[in-house]
């Protein structure tokens, strides 16, 4: 992931372009079925029913007509006032939005790698991700994994993060540490180490 994903301050001037709240959940959704938008929104509806904070949800890359269709199909039209759906979000603003989010939802059914998860972690934002395909390997043993087909599991993790500040803080720390393992600098150092070991072995 790019090195411009890291903890930032003074972010509200950017985040307020997309959501009028300094305390929100963030989800990169689109119409690709693997992004699991219907179930993620259903999980969010369960969260709203039980949460005392009722944090709004920022959804990137989803048109309002598509959103309305999903809400109707899932019979959860009542959650729409809690949603912000600005459509396209520029890459240069993503780091600010990760930083401002209380939690980043990466509840895809499958992903080949999962760079957005690492970007959010590098910004100090806890991540809830799926327990399928490459996500568990990227998230690591301390990551928050949920069955992406089970809305209840996703909602329960959201509520746990909301109700347990120490747990939320632990996830921030874990994510920052975990993301460093996948940074370009770390990868370059590991590659250099391999090269040096090969060179040393050839000299013997």
C-alpha positions in Angstrom: 0.0 0.0 0.0 1.0 3.6 -0.5 3.0 5.4 2.1 0.6 8.3 2.3 -1.8 6.1 4.3 -0.9 6.9 7.9 -2.4 8.7 10.9 -3.3 12.3 10.1 -4.6 15.3 12.0 -6.8 18.2 10.9 -8.9 15.9 8.7 -12.4 17.4 9.0 -12.0 19.9 6.1 -11.7 16.8 3.8 -14.1 14.4 5.6 -16.9 16.9 5.7 -17.0 17.0 1.9 -18.3 13.4 2.1 -20.1 13.1 5.5 -21.3 15.7 8.0 -20.1 13.9 11.0 -16.7 13.4 12.8 -17.7 10.0 14.1 -18.8 7.5 11.4 -18.4 4.0 10.0 -16.8 3.5 6.6 -17.6 1.0 3.8 -16.2 0.7 0.3 -19.2 -0.6 -1.5 -20.2 -0.9 -5.2 -22.4 -3.1 -7.3 -19.9 -6.0 -7.7 -21.6 -8.9 -5.9 -18.4 -9.9 -4.1 -18.5 -6.6 -2.2 -21.4 -8.0 -0.3 -23.3 -4.7 0.0 -26.8 -6.1 0.8 -25.6 -8.2 3.8 -23.3 -5.4 5.0 -26.2 -2.9 5.0 -28.4 -5.6 6.8 -25.6 -5.9 9.4 -25.6 -2.1 9.8 -29.4 -2.2 10.3 -28.9 -4.7 13.2 -26.2 -2.5 14.6 -28.6 0.6 14.6 -31.3 -1.3 16.5 -28.9 -2.1 19.4 -26.5 0.9 19.4 -26.9 3.8 21.7 -24.5 5.9 19.5 -26.0 5.0 16.1 -22.9 6.1 14.2 -23.7 7.0 10.5 -22.3 4.9 7.7 -20.3 6.4 4.8 -20.6 4.3 1.7 -18.2 5.0 -1.2 -18.8 4.3 -4.9 -22.5 3.4 -4.8 -25.2 5.4 -6.7 -28.4 6.4 -4.9 -30.6 4.4 -7.2 -28.7 1.2 -6.6 -28.7 1.9 -2.9 -32.4 2.4 -2.8 -33.0 -0.8 -4.7 -30.9 -2.7 -2.1 -32.6 -1.1 0.8 -36.0 -2.1 -0.6 -34.9 -5.7 -1.3 -33.6 -6.1 2.2 -36.6 -4.3 3.7 -34.4 -1.8 5.6 -35.4 1.5 4.0 -35.6 3.0 7.5 -31.8 3.2 7.7 -31.3 5.6 4.8 -31.2 8.7 7.0 -28.1 7.3 8.6 -26.3 6.7 5.3 -24.0 9.0 3.4 -23.4 8.0 -0.3 -21.3 10.6 -2.1 -20.4 8.3 -5.0 -16.8 8.4 -6.2 -14.2 9.3 -3.6 -10.8 10.4 -4.9 -7.7 8.4 -3.9 -6.1 11.4 -2.4 -9.0 11.8 0.0 -9.2 8.2 1.1 -6.5 8.5 3.7 -8.5 11.3 5.4 -11.7 9.2 5.4 -10.0 6.2 6.8 -8.5 8.4 9.6 -11.9 9.8 10.5 -13.7 6.5 10.6 -14.4 4.7 13.9 -14.4 1.4 12.1 -13.7 0.3 8.5 -16.0 -2.5 7.1 -14.3 -4.7 4.6 -16.8 -7.5 4.5 -16.3 -8.8 1.0 -17.2 -12.3 0.1 -13.8 -12.7 -1.5 -10.7 -10.6 -2.4 -7.4 -11.5 -4.0 -5.4 -9.4 -1.6 -7.2 -6.7 0.4 -5.2 -3.5 0.0 -8.0 -1.3 1.5 -7.8 -3.3 4.7 -4.1 -2.5 5.0 -4.7 1.2 4.1 -7.3 1.5 6.9 -5.1 -0.3 9.4 -2.1 2.0 8.5 -4.3 5.0 9.3 -5.1 3.7 12.8 -8.6 2.5 12.0 -10.0 -0.9 13.3 -11.1 -3.2 10.5 -13.9 -5.8 10.4 -13.3 -8.2 7.5 -14.5 -11.5 6.2 -13.1 -14.9 7.1 -12.9 -16.0 3.5 -10.3 -16.0 0.7 -7.2 -13.9 1.4 -8.7 -11.8 4.2 -7.7 -13.9 7.2 -4.1 -14.1 6.0 -3.9 -10.4 5.6 -5.7 -9.5 8.8 -3.6 -11.9 10.9 -4.4 -13.7 14.1 -5.4 -10.5 15.9 -7.7 -9.3 13.2 -11.5 -9.0 13.5 -12.9 -11.7 11.2 -16.6 -12.4 10.6 -18.5 -14.7 8.4 -19.5 -12.3 5.5 -22.7 -14.3 5.0 -23.7 -13.8 8.7 -25.0 -10.2 9.3 -25.3 -11.0 13.1 -21.6 -11.6 13.4 -20.7 -8.4 11.7 -23.1 -6.4 13.8 -21.8 -8.0 17.0 -18.3 -7.0 16.2 -19.4 -3.5 15.5 -21.1 -3.3 18.9 -18.2 -4.8 20.7 -15.8 -2.1 19.3 -18.3 0.5 20.2 -19.0 -0.7 23.8 -15.4 -1.6 24.7 -13.0 1.3 24.4 -10.0 -0.7 25.5 -10.8 -3.3 22.8 -11.1 -0.6 20.2 -7.7 0.9 21.2 -6.1 -2.6 21.0 -7.4 -2.9 17.5 -5.9 0.4 16.5 -2.5 -0.6 17.9 -2.7 -4.1 16.3 -3.7 -2.7 12.9 -0.8 -0.2 12.9 1.7 -3.0 13.7 0.1 -5.4 11.2 0.1 -3.0 8.3 3.8 -2.3 8.6 4.5 -5.9 7.7 3.1 -5.2 4.2 4.5 -1.7 3.6 6.8 -1.1 0.6 9.7 -0.2 2.9 9.3 -3.4 4.9 9.1 -5.5 1.6 12.1 -3.7 0.2 14.2 -4.5 3.3 13.2 -8.1 3.3 14.0 -8.4 -0.4 17.4 -6.7 0.2 18.1 -9.2 3.0 17.4 -12.1 0.6 19.7 -10.7 -2.0 22.5 -10.2 0.6 22.1 -13.8 1.8 22.3 -15.1 -1.8 25.4 -13.0 -2.5 27.0 -14.2 0.7 26.2 -17.8 -0.2 27.8 -17.4 -3.6 31.0 -16.1 -2.0 31.4 -19.3 0.0 
